Amino acid sequence: MTLPEFQNDRFVAEEGLRIVVQVPATCAPRIVDAILAEDALKYGDYDCVTFTTAAGVQQFRSLGSGRNLATGKVVEVPCVELSFFLSGDDVRAARVLAAIYSSHPYEEPVVFVEPCARTLHVRGMDEDNPNRFWNGDAEDWVPMEHR
């Protein structure tokens, strides 16, 4: 993948992989724990950075060619999508993907791996910006340590 040439002094771009995993909502914490056991998911000055969507509906029908018998009808399961970024290290990415497969409840987990670019802030820039959470009244989502 070729990154665009961003000409700026506000952020830097980095190539890597965006991983998206569909999982029943009740199993998501186990999947995240397995991922974090393999990689800290560092994102600039933070780690353990993941995103989980609100629950949606995943559907499938077993063809009977795997471990499970064929299902006559489509099955619907409430699922979330977990997504995160991995910097471009194929060995580490393979370990993280293996951890997903070993901790996922499905025989055939739905996992997407996409090349992408992320942007990382330049430390110390724009700290007086009135839109930064530390320059205003703390909202409920702001950790106590940052108030």
Buried (B, 14 or more C-beta within 10 A) or exposed (E): EEEEEEEEEEBEEBEBBBBBBBBBBEBBEEBBEBBBEBBEBEBBEEEEEBEBBEBEEBEEEBEEEEEEEEEEEEEEBEBBBBBBBBBEEEEBBEBBBEBBBEBBEBEEBBBEBEEBBBEEEEEEEEEEEEEEEEEEEEEEEEEEEEE
